[in-house]
Amino acid sequence: MKKPMIEKVWLIKKMLFKNEDYQLALDLEDSENRVTMRYIIIDTTSVSYHNELEIGYHQEDFFIFSNKEDAKKDLYSIA
C-alpha cells in the first residue's frame, strides 16, 4: 500500500495539473483565469490523474492547500 504523499499541482478553471504538465495549465490561462500553485494529498483512494480522455485532477475531488506546511499538518493528522 502506498503511503499518502503531498503533491504540488497547478490550479486553473477547477482543474489541477501535475508539475510536469504546467504548460497545459498555462494554455488554459486567460485574463479572468490565472494559474496558481497549490498542494494536494494523494493516497490510494485518490481519483486517477487521467480521467477517460481528460488529463488532470478535478478540484472537487481534493482538499486544496495554498502552502506545503498546511498540507503537511493535514497529512500528519491522518497518519
Summary of the structure (lengths in Angstrom):
residues: 79
radius of gyration: 12.7
end to end distance: 13.4
largest distance: 42.3
contacts: 196
relative contact order: 0.26
helix: 30%
strand: 33%
